[in-house]
Each structure stands twice: as structure tokens, then as C-alpha cells.
Amino acid sequence: MKRHTRRFPVFGMTMATLTLAATAPAAWAVKFPEAELFFELNDTEGDLGIHSSVDGPAWEELTITDPKKRTILSLRPEGRLRRQGLTQLFIESAEPTFDELAPEKFFRRFPEGPYVVRARTLDGGQLRSTVRPSHVMPARPGNIVVNGVPSAGCDVTPFPTVSAPVLVDWDAVTTSHPQIGKSGPVEIVRYQFFVAEQPDVSAFNVAVELPPSATQFEIPAEILALNTASTGFKYEIIATTASGNNTAVEACFTLVR
């Protein structure tokens, strides 16, 4: 990542100009190379969360404010870490189930509108970006089949039984979610596919990003052969919109060795 520090000559500037700079520092702020704020829906588990990703030159203090100018995040490293500075940040909120926090209440908690991400860099500069998260969530990838067998949730046993090679197909996502969030046009920019051994899903064996035109993925035979003692697998398909919002669906299958 390239880091550039912009320096402005002050010779010959009038006192009025200096006063303006002192009273309106935001006018001199530089945008973050990356600043994102988006929502993620797990349509299988029934939960929502808010995520943020920020990247830029080394900073020593960062805040995010909501459309009502209330601070929702404030970070200030201390000691050696403050002197070193931070550059990259990814946060993911807790994701209580809808029994604990209904979607309507979640979206009232995080309304649409301008959220401002600000940071002070190590050399005293300012970073500032405005992001506008959307309440339009993509529909879940539907009509999922594994080797032609309809998918089943991981809480339904027995799992669908298939043999290698394992090909997972789904319908393209073209609409917003019919029940959660608000309706509106969606543009899918990518799909993500994850697969892990079941019941031990502490580490995913495969995490791959697919183009928006993708509607199937064949799980590599090498992954299925990593642990011959394991016959259960869990997979997840995530549809991502141009606004950054994600909708995920999970399912499981049993592999015949």
C-alpha cells in the first residue's frame, strides 16, 4: 500500500486563509483509500450484523459517526501501538438471532444515511470518508442442489448423501430479500463459497470468491480427501451486492467414501 503525505506551502498565504484552515480542517481531509460499512444477513440462522472495513495511511485515532452525528465507534491505540499507528481495520458486530433482535429493530438501530469515518494520521493529517449503507438486502441464493439432490440445513438429519465429484448449483440472485430490509434493485458483484468439515467447522477448508455470473461450484477433490475419517461437510454461499451487503445461506451434505 502506497502512503502519500500531502504538504502545502504556506509562504505568501494571507491571515484570512490561515484562519479558514484553522476553523475548517475537514476541508483539508483526504479520503480513505478504503472505507466500507455494510450489513450481513445469515438467512439460515436468522441473524443480522453490521461490518466495517477501513484501510489507509497510518493513523492514531479513528471515529465513525451515524447520520445523527452520534459516535458509534471510537478507537485510540495507546503506548507503543499509538506511536506505531494503525492502517487497516475490520470489525464485525455481534449477530443476535431474530428472537433477540428483530430485523426491524436492527435497521432502526442502524438507519440509512451518511456515516462519516474520520481519522488523525501520525503526521497530524486528516482522513475523512462518507459511506451510505443500504437497507436493501439481496435475496438468498435459492434452489440449491448438491449433485442434483436438494440442499438441506445442517439441523436436518440425515444430510443429503452424495459421492465425489461434488457439484453445488444455485439460482442467480436478481432481487432484494422478500421479507428482510427494504425492497429495491440489487446488483450482485460476487459470490463467496465456503466449505468445512462437519461438525468441526473451526477452520474452513475452502474459501473462494466467484464472479457474479457464477451459479455453481465444484468442491475440489483434494479438499474432500484431506480427512478421510470425515464424511460430513458444511458449505455456505454468500451473495454480495454493489452496496457491500451480504446474504448467506448454509447447508450440509454427507460424502460417501
WODA-V28678 format. One record per helix or strand. SS is the DSSP state (~ for helix, > for strand). FROM is the first residue (numbers start at 0). TO is the last residue. Records with the same first field share a line. If there is no record, write none. Layout:
BEGIN
SS: FROM-TO / FROM-TO
END
This chain:
BEGIN
~: 14-22 / 24-27 / 78-83 / 102-108 / 220-223
>: 29-29 / 33-41 / 46-64 / 70-74 / 85-91 / 96-96 / 114-120 / 125-130 / 135-137 / 144-145 / 148-149 / 151-151 / 159-162 / 165-168 / 175-180 / 187-197 / 205-210 / 215-218 / 231-240 / 245-255
END
